[in-house]
């Protein structure tokens, strides 16, 4: 077997095992996500796991990478008008983010499983933090493309805020399983964009925050 074919085979195994891990996490939870259960789900021999991943933690980090890279890719593809108003630009980001969520329900459930598990295990807590760090970075990367988006901590805070609100909308969507209600909540979030834009413009122009 040539080196190129061998690398391709390892890459294919990684994708198979990732798909299997996400399916097991979403369907059965973190407790069931043993390496044997994951390889069985993937239809691979147990030994194949260690050709693709160093250990189970390495696999779980790859699940997080798939989530953040997936969102980053869908956001980049969705920004069709980079010179749109900040309000319209924000709406493009929100709707693209939501479309990815609706198409990857198992991945969202796997994310929540990982988060809760990591928070309960001091040695894995960084995995929970890593998830939200990567998601925030994916959104911030898109925000920085807009010419009216200022540099500095506000952009990072805005990206974190968007991720936080979307996370709440996702969890409610998964729990309630009511697409119409989820759509109405999404529209309420979109309706708040003028207020967010006002904060961005105030920061960009150096205006003082309004008195409360």
N, C-alpha and C positions, 0 to 999 in steps of 0.2 A: 504494500500500500504506500503510495507517494505521500510526501509531507503535506502537500496541499489538500489531498483527500482526507488525510488523518485530521488536520485542523478543522476541515469542514465537518467531519463526523463529530468531533468534540463540540463544535458550535451547535450542531443539530441536537446533540444530547442535552446540552445546556438548555436549549429552548424547550425540548420535551419535558425536562425535569422542572423547569420554571412553570410551564403550563400545568403540570401535575401538582406541583406544590400549591399553586393558587387555587386549583380545584379542590384539593383536600382541605386547605385552610378555610375556604369559603363554605364548604359543605359540612365538614366535621370538626373544625377548630384546630387550634395549635397543638392540643394534646395528642391528636391523631397524626400529626404531621411528622412522623418518624421517617428516617431515610428509607427504611424498608417499605413503608406505606407509600411514600412518594415514588419510589422506583417501580413498585407494583402498578401504581396508577399510570405511570408513563409507559409501562410495558417493557421495562428494561431490567437487566440483571442488577443485583445490588452493587456489584463491583463497578458498574458503569458510573455510579454516582461520583466516585473519587477521581475519575478521569475529568469530570466537568467542574467539580467544586472541591475546595479544600475540606470543608466541613459543613454542617448544617447552618451555622451562622453565616457563612459565605453565601449560601443559597438564599437565606432570608434577606441579606443585603441586596442580592440581585433582584429579588421581588420588589424592593423599594426602588431600585434603579429603574425597573420597568415602568413603575407608576410615574415617577418624576419625568423620565424621558418621554413617556407617552404623552403626558400633558404638555411638555415643552414642544414636542413635534406638532401636536394638534393646534396649539396656540400659534406657532409660527406659520402654519399653513392657513390659518383662519384670518390672519391680519392682511386683508386684501387692500385696505386703504390706510397705509401707515401715516398719511398726512391728514387723516380725518380729525374732527374736533376731539378733544380729550374725552368728552362724554361719549361720543360714538365709538372711539377707540376702546374705552372701558367696556362698553356693551359688547363689542366684538370678543373681547377677552372672556367675559362672563359666559356668553352663549357658547363659545368654543369649548371652554372648560366643562360646561354642563353636558354638551354633546358627547364628550369623551367619557364622562361619568355614566351616562345612560347606556353607553355601548360596552362598558366594562364593569358590570355589577359584581362579578366574582372577584375582580381585582380590588374593588372598594371594600368588600367584606374581608378579604385577606388582609388589607391594610389595617382595619380595625382590630382584627385578631392579633396582628403583630404588635399594634400599639398597646393594647391591654396587657398582653403577655410580657412585653418589654418593661412596662412600668412596674410590674410585680417582681421583676428579677433585676437586682442591682447591677449584675454583670452585663445585662442586655439593655439597660435603660438608654444607652446611647443610640440604639436602633430606633426608639420612639422619637428621640430628638432629631435623628438623621432624616426621618420621613418628612417632618415639617420643614426642616432646613432645606431639603432638596426641592420640595414643592414651592417654597417661597422663592428660592433661587430661580426656578423655572419661570414663575410669573414675573419676577423682577427683570429677568433677561428680556422679556417681551416689552415691559414697561419702558425700559431705557431706550427703546427704538423710537419712541415718540419725541419729536423735537421740543415739545412744550413741557416735557416731564423733567423737573429739576433733579440734579444730582443731590446726594446727601441722604441722611437717615430717613427723610420722609418717604422716599421711594421704597426703601426697604420696609418701612412700617406699612405703607399702602399695600405692598405685595403680601405681607403677612396678614393684614386685615382681610384682603380678598380671599386668601386661602382659608382663614378661620371661618368666615361666613359661608363659603362654599362647603366646608367640612360639615358645618351644622346642617346645611340644606341636604347634603348627601346622606348623613345619618338619619335624618327624618324621613327621607325618601326610602331608604332601605327598610326602616322599621315600619312605616305606615303602608308602603307599597301602593300609594295612590298617586298615579301620574298627574291627574288633573290638579290635585291639591299642591303637588310639588311644583307644577308649572306656575300656579298662582303665587306661590312663595317666591319663586325665581323672579317673577315680574315685579314684585314688591322690592326686591333687592335692586333690580335694574332702575327702578324709580328713584332710588336714593343717590344715583350717580351725580346729579347736579350738585348736591351738597359736598360730595367727595371732590369734585372738580374745583369747587370754590376753595376748599382747603389747599389743594395743590397750587392754584393760582395765587393765593395769598402768600404761600411759602415762596413761590418763585419770584414774586414781585417784592418780597421783603416787607409786606404789610404786617402790622401787629395783629395778633389774634383778637377777635371781638370780645368785649367784656361780657361776662356771664351775668 
